[in-house]
């Protein structure tokens, strides 16, 4: 008996015409997959991360959450959280933060579904299946949709690209830590466990 195996690229992109509610239902009915959707309606199916990326992302979330609990200035979100950006894209950054004021301005229904705003702060931690140019485009999209601060962490190159609202991208080489600046006052990410 012959077995056919379907091999898909690391990240699959499909063009589907879905309403926001249809996209929400697709995600709810297929919770074993992670989906994103571009502003032009392309559906992106992403694989789960490997162990090394997952543990580093957990450490990043842990550090961000510890800072949040000390100051309670907003809410921290993991990579499973969907955000509907002002341009219509549905994105799930690896880690993100939204100010308390903006979070509390949402209705309970908006808080329960894909959050209808761009986070104030976003992080993308490159995994082996990520492509640098695509991830840079996603970071620029966050920046254009209102993110005040964003970090693209490239472990392979030990670089961090810093995206600030209305500013040019800054690249740091081999930093041991990085500051949350005035967006996340007092937050300093220890990168020794991320590299």
C-alpha positions in Angstrom: 0.0 0.0 0.0 1.4 3.4 -1.0 1.3 6.3 1.4 1.2 9.8 0.2 2.7 12.4 2.4 1.9 16.1 1.9 5.0 18.3 2.5 4.3 22.0 3.1 6.8 24.8 3.3 7.8 26.0 6.8 5.2 28.8 6.6 2.3 28.4 4.3 0.5 31.4 2.8 -3.0 31.2 1.2 -5.2 33.9 -0.2 -8.7 33.6 1.3 -11.6 36.1 1.5 -12.7 35.9 5.1 -14.6 38.3 7.3 -13.2 39.0 10.7 -15.8 36.7 12.2 -15.0 33.9 9.8 -11.3 34.3 10.5 -12.1 34.1 14.3 -14.1 30.9 13.7 -11.4 29.4 11.6 -8.9 30.0 14.4 -11.3 28.6 17.1 -12.0 25.5 15.1 -8.4 24.8 14.3 -6.7 25.6 17.6 -3.8 23.3 16.9 -2.6 25.7 14.2 -1.3 29.3 14.5 -2.7 31.7 12.0 -2.0 35.2 11.0 -3.6 37.3 8.2 -2.1 40.1 6.2 -3.8 43.4 5.5 -4.5 42.1 2.0 -6.2 38.9 3.3 -3.5 36.4 2.9 -3.8 33.6 5.5 -0.5 32.6 7.0 -0.3 29.1 8.7 2.8 28.9 10.9 4.3 25.8 12.4 4.9 25.5 16.2 8.4 26.5 17.3 11.1 24.1 18.3 12.2 23.6 21.8 15.1 26.1 21.8 12.9 28.9 20.5 10.1 28.0 22.8 12.2 28.1 26.0 13.8 31.4 25.0 10.4 32.9 24.3 9.2 31.6 27.7 12.1 33.4 29.4 11.3 36.6 27.5 7.7 36.5 28.6 8.7 35.7 32.2 11.0 38.7 32.3 8.3 41.0 30.8 5.6 39.6 33.1 7.8 40.1 36.2 8.3 43.7 35.3 4.5 44.1 34.7 3.7 42.7 38.1 6.0 45.2 39.8 4.4 48.3 38.1 1.0 47.3 36.7 1.2 49.8 33.9 -0.5 47.5 31.4 -1.0 43.9 30.2 1.5 41.4 28.8 0.6 38.9 26.0 2.2 35.8 24.6 2.4 34.5 21.0 -1.0 33.0 21.1 -2.7 36.4 21.3 -4.2 37.8 18.1 -4.3 41.5 17.4 -6.3 43.1 14.6 -4.2 46.0 13.5 -5.6 49.3 12.2 -4.7 48.2 8.6 -6.8 45.1 9.0 -4.0 42.5 9.4 -4.3 39.9 12.2 -1.0 39.4 13.9 0.4 37.5 16.9 3.8 38.8 18.0 5.9 36.5 20.1 5.5 38.9 23.1 3.7 42.1 23.5 2.4 44.7 25.9 -0.5 47.1 25.9 -0.9 50.1 28.3 -3.5 49.8 31.0 -5.4 52.8 29.7 -5.7 51.3 26.2 -6.6 47.9 27.5 -9.3 49.1 29.8 -10.8 51.2 27.0 -11.8 48.0 25.3 -15.1 46.3 25.9 -15.1 42.8 27.5 -16.0 41.3 24.1 -13.1 43.1 22.4 -10.8 41.7 25.2 -12.1 38.2 24.6 -11.5 38.1 20.8 -8.7 39.3 18.7 -7.6 42.6 20.3 -8.6 45.4 18.0 -5.5 47.5 18.2 -1.7 47.4 17.7 0.3 46.7 20.9 2.4 49.5 22.3 5.3 47.1 22.5 6.1 44.0 20.4 8.8 41.4 20.2 9.5 39.0 17.4 12.1 36.3 18.3 13.5 34.7 15.1 13.0 30.9 14.9 14.7 28.7 12.3 11.5 28.7 10.1 11.3 32.6 10.1 12.7 34.5 7.2 14.5 37.7 8.1 13.0 39.9 5.3 9.4 38.8 6.1 9.9 39.3 9.8 11.3 42.8 9.1 8.2 43.6 7.1 6.1 42.5 10.0 8.0 44.7 12.4 7.6 47.7 10.0 3.9 46.9 9.9 3.7 47.1 13.7 5.6 50.4 13.6 3.3 51.8 10.9 0.2 50.7 12.9 1.2 52.5 16.1 3.6 50.3 18.0 5.8 52.7 20.0 8.6 50.2 20.5 9.5 46.9 18.8 12.4 44.4 19.0 13.3 41.9 16.4 15.7 39.5 18.1 17.9 37.6 15.7 19.6 34.9 17.8 21.7 33.5 15.0 23.3 36.9 14.4 23.0 38.0 18.0 21.5 41.2 16.8 18.5 43.2 17.9 16.7 45.5 15.6 14.9 48.3 17.4 11.8 49.7 15.8 10.6 53.0 17.3 7.5 54.9 16.1 8.4 57.4 13.4 12.2 56.7 13.6 14.8 54.8 11.6 15.6 51.2 12.7 18.6 50.8 15.0 20.6 47.6 15.1 22.5 46.5 18.2 25.3 43.9 17.9 25.7 41.3 20.7 24.0 43.3 23.5 23.8 41.6 26.9 20.7 43.6 27.8 18.2 46.1 26.3 16.1 48.8 27.9 12.4 49.2 27.4 13.1 52.9 27.3 10.2 55.3 28.1 7.6 52.8 26.7 8.3 50.2 29.4 9.9 52.4 32.1 12.4 50.4 34.2 12.2 47.2 32.1 15.6 45.8 31.1 15.6 42.5 29.2 18.5 40.2 30.2 19.6 38.7 26.9 22.1 36.2 28.3 19.4 33.4 28.5 18.0 34.5 25.1 21.3 34.1 23.1 
